[in-house]
Amino acid sequence: KFKKTWIEKAILNGGDKRPVILEHYGDILYKLGKTEKALEKWNEAKSIGKGSELLNKKIQEKKLYE
């Protein structure tokens, strides 16, 4: 919950334009059992820029890879 609070603050302060922040938000949502929301954030990250090397794999398999 702590990480989710901080990442949401980052999103509100411009992080919604940064693929790395959106991807990490998706990772946190996935860990919280919110797979569909995680997938939305991973797709947002992909649409605005380059995410991690594993971003496409996360999207394709709907699964978290770290």
N, C-alpha and C positions, 0 to 999 in steps of 0.2 A: 504494500500500500504506500509506503514511504516513497519508493521510486516513482510510482504512478503519479503522486502529487507533484513531484518536482518536474517530471516530464510534461505534465499538463501545464505547469507554469511556463515552461520553456516554449511550448506550443503557442500559448497566449501572447508571448513576447517575441514573435517572429519565427519561431521554430517550425511553424507550419509551411515555411518556404524552404526548409532545409531537409533534404532527403534522409540524412543520417538520423536526425531527431525523429522524423516520422517512422523510420524503420525501427528504431529502438522502442518507440511507443507501441508499434505493432507487436514487437517481441514481448513487451510487458503484458499487453492485452492477451496474447496467446497463453502466457504463463498463468494468467488469471482465469483461463477457460473460455475466453471470448474470441473464439477462432474466427468468426465472420468479421468482427470488428478489426481483428488483427490483419486479416486479409485486405480489408479496405485501406488500412494505413500503409501496408506494404505496397499496394497498388498506387496509392498517392505518392509514396516515395519514388517509385519507379517512374511515374509520369512526369515528375519535376526534375529529375536528375539521376545521377549515378548513386546507387546505394552500395551495400557491401557486395563482395563476390558471391555471397549466398542468397542475395535477394530474389533472383529469378527462381532458384530452387525452392525457396520458402513459398513463393506464390504458386508455382506449379504443383507442389505436393501438399500445400496447405498445412505446413508443418514447420516448426521452429528448428533452425540449425544455427549453431553457435561456433 
